[in-house]
Amino acid sequence: MREIKFRGRTEIEWVYGSLVVDTTPDKKTFIIDYAVSDTNTYTWSEVEPETVGQTIGLSDKNKKEIYEGHVIKTSWEGNKEVVFRKGCFCYQTGGDKYHIFDEKEVEVIGNIYENKDLLKAELSEGELI
């Protein structure tokens, strides 16, 4: 069975666990760390809603868990953002979506929130890609 796990960014760090969205008008977003301590308490962390991403259930070639919003480096397509579209996790290139089919061939190099420059158009053989 696949573990359903999310991550989100607080003002100072990334936190990992279960996602909870407040239904009050404030609509605050939290990640609950499910690493239970000796006292059976959980850590609730308010996160920036736009930074929330789900694990895709795969790790990259360095065994780093891959999440929505990660920027991955591929040997065949360059740097791409991991997204969830049409019921699957994939990356976007040239307007088309492709599945991440072999995690051993990709490497997480950053994320779209802290490393936007990783997705800037690159020049390759005189063409914009």
N, C-alpha and C positions, 0 to 999 in steps of 0.2 A: 504494500500500500504506500502511496506517495504522501510525503509530509507536506501539508499546506502551511507555508510560513511566509511572513511578510517582513519588510524592512521599511524604515522611514527615518528621516533626519530630524533630530531635535535642533535646538539652536547651537549645540556644540558637538554632537556626535551622531553616528548611525546606531539605531537600535533594531533588534530582531525579535520576532515573536508573532503573536496573534494580533489581528487587526480589529479594532473597535471604533465605530463611528457614532458619535453622540447624536441622538435624534432630537435634541432640543434645538431651539433656534440658533444657538451658538455653533452647532455642528462641529465640535472639536473632534480631532482624530487622535487616537492613541494606539500605541503598540504595547502589548502586555508581554513582558519577558516570561516565558514559561519554564525557565529554569527555577524550580521550586527550591527555596532555601530550607534550612532546618526548621524554621517556624511556619512553613507552609504559606508563605506570603508571596505575592507576585509584585513585580515592579511595573507600574503604569507610567509610560512616558508619552507626553503630548508631542506630536510630530507635525511637521509641515505637510498638509494633505497632498500637495503636488509632488512630494518626494516618495510617496508610498509606492512600493513595487512588490510583486509576488515572486517567490523563487520559481524558476522554471523546472526544477527537479533535476538539473544537470550541473556538473562542475566543469570548469575549463581544463586545459591541458596541465595546469599547475594545481589542480584539485580545489580551485576557488569556486565557491557556489555562485551560480549565475542568477541574477535578478533582472526583472523589467527595469529599464532605465540604465543598465550597464552599457558601457561602450566596449565592444569586443573588437579584437584585431584578428582578421582572417588573412591567410596567405593568398587567397584568390580574389577578395573583394575589398581589402583595406579595412578601415575602421567603420563599424556599423553599430547602430543602437538596437538593443533588444526590446521588442515590443510584443504586445498580445493583440492579435488581429484575427478575426474570423475563426475563433475557437482554438487558436494555437499560438505558441510562442515562436517568434521568427525574427528576422532582421530585414530592414528595408534597403533596397538598392535600386536606383533608377526607376522609382515609382512602383516596382514589383515587390512582393513579399516572398521571402524564402524561409523555409524551416531551418533551424539549426540542427543539422542532421548528424554531425560528428563532433562532439564536444572536445575530442582529442586534438582537433585542428584549430580551435579558437582559444584566444587568451583575453581575459578581462583586463582592460588597461585603464579603466576609469568609469565615470558615470556622467550622465547628461546635466547634472545639477552643479557639479564642481569642476567639470572638465569639458565645457562646451567647445573649446578649441579643438578637441580631438575629432569633432565631426565636420569641421570646416572643409569646404571643397578642396580637393587636392589636385595638383597638376600632374598628369602622368602622360608622357609622350605627347605633350602639347594639347591634350584634351582635358576638359573638366570632367571629373567623375564624381 
